[in-house]
């Protein structure tokens, strides 16, 4: 049995990519993907810098320098540094690439 549909070319098919509704849907999808990525991030886990460095497998002095330079999420409480373990691990992974 033969297919009764006409064999058109790509030029015969309309391009709906420029349609305002399609553009709006693409923006919505991009926003939703960004939100999903944000929700999939692990929550911050604040530890003393020495403990965070140990858990992340980073030398304490390296973590301290990163904290002082603002390369990881860290805060100072009096004389003690606290670091977000998730941020420290992410920085280490970024440099491992």
C-alpha positions in Angstrom: 0.0 0.0 0.0 1.4 3.3 -1.0 1.6 6.3 1.3 -0.9 8.9 0.1 0.8 11.8 1.9 2.7 14.2 -0.5 6.4 14.2 -0.3 7.2 17.9 0.5 10.6 19.4 1.0 11.9 21.2 4.1 11.2 24.5 2.3 7.5 23.5 2.1 7.2 23.2 5.9 6.5 26.4 7.8 9.0 27.5 10.4 7.3 28.4 13.6 10.4 29.2 15.6 9.8 33.0 15.1 6.2 32.8 16.3 5.6 34.9 19.4 3.9 32.0 21.3 6.8 29.7 20.5 9.3 32.3 21.6 7.3 32.8 24.9 7.3 29.0 25.5 11.0 28.8 24.9 11.6 31.6 27.5 9.3 29.8 30.0 11.2 26.5 29.5 14.5 28.2 30.0 13.2 29.8 33.3 11.9 26.4 34.5 15.2 24.7 33.7 17.0 27.4 35.6 14.7 26.9 38.6 15.0 23.1 38.5 18.8 23.5 38.5 18.5 25.9 41.5 16.3 23.4 43.4 18.7 20.5 42.7 21.6 22.3 44.4 22.5 21.0 47.8 21.7 23.3 50.7 24.5 25.1 52.4 26.3 23.2 55.1 28.4 25.5 57.2 31.4 24.0 59.1 34.5 25.4 60.8 37.0 26.0 58.0 39.4 23.3 59.2 36.6 20.6 59.3 35.2 21.7 55.9 38.7 21.6 54.4 39.2 18.1 55.8 35.8 16.9 54.5 36.4 18.3 51.1 39.9 16.9 50.8 41.5 20.4 50.5 44.5 21.6 52.5 43.5 24.0 55.3 45.8 26.8 54.1 44.3 26.5 50.5 40.8 26.7 51.9 41.8 29.7 54.1 43.2 31.6 51.1 40.1 30.8 49.0 37.9 32.1 51.9 39.9 35.3 52.3 39.8 36.0 48.5 36.1 35.3 48.3 36.5 32.3 46.0 34.3 30.1 48.3 31.3 31.0 50.5 32.8 31.7 53.9 32.2 34.0 56.8 34.1 35.0 59.8 32.7 34.8 63.3 35.2 36.5 65.6 38.5 34.9 64.9 37.0 31.7 63.4 36.3 31.0 59.8 33.3 29.0 58.7 32.9 27.7 55.2 30.1 26.3 53.2 31.2 22.7 52.5 29.1 22.6 49.3 30.9 25.7 48.0 34.3 24.4 48.9 33.7 21.0 47.2 32.4 22.8 44.1 35.5 25.0 44.0 37.8 21.9 44.3 35.8 20.2 41.5 36.0 23.2 39.3 39.8 23.3 39.5 40.1 19.5 39.0 38.7 19.9 35.4 
